Amino acid sequence: MDRQTAAAVALALALLGVCALLARREVAANQRAYDAFVSTGTAPPAPPAVSGATLNTQERL
């Protein structure tokens, strides 16, 4: 395997590792939210809605 291929494989594995870590954090956060819901019987507050006006601010400028 030449150096360029080895570097590409190393980069792909590093990116895969980062994705795995982010997925693990997301699963842990979802599990905490579910556990809180089961213990209290109430859902966590919904995140604030983002309006189309906020999203299109740059287009109007």
C-alpha positions in Angstrom: 0.0 0.0 0.0 1.5 3.3 -1.0 1.6 6.4 1.3 -1.4 8.2 -0.3 -3.6 5.2 0.0 -2.5 4.7 3.6 -3.3 8.3 4.4 -6.7 8.0 2.8 -7.5 4.9 4.8 -6.3 6.6 8.0 -8.4 9.7 7.3 -11.5 7.5 6.6 -11.0 5.6 9.8 -10.6 8.8 11.8 -13.8 10.3 10.3 -15.6 7.0 11.1 -14.4 7.2 14.7 -15.7 10.8 15.0 -19.1 9.8 13.6 -19.2 6.8 16.1 -18.4 9.1 19.0 -21.1 11.6 18.0 -23.7 8.8 17.5 -22.8 7.5 21.0 -23.3 10.9 22.5 -26.7 11.2 20.8 -27.8 7.8 22.0 -26.8 8.6 25.5 -28.7 11.9 25.4 -31.8 10.2 24.1 -31.5 7.5 26.8 -31.3 10.2 29.5 -34.3 12.0 28.1 -36.3 8.7 28.0 -35.3 7.8 31.5 -36.4 11.3 32.7 -39.7 10.8 30.9 -40.3 7.4 32.4 -39.5 8.6 35.9 -41.5 11.8 35.9 -44.2 11.0 33.3 -43.6 14.4 31.6 -41.8 15.0 28.4 -39.0 17.5 28.3 -39.8 20.9 26.8 -39.7 21.2 23.1 -37.0 23.2 21.6 -38.0 26.6 20.3 -39.4 26.6 16.7 -37.3 28.3 14.1 -39.4 30.5 11.8 -39.0 30.9 8.1 -38.4 34.6 8.7 -35.4 33.8 10.8 -34.0 31.4 8.2 -34.5 33.8 5.3 -33.0 36.9 6.9 -29.8 36.7 4.8 -31.9 36.4 1.6 -33.8 39.6 2.4 -30.7 41.7 3.1 
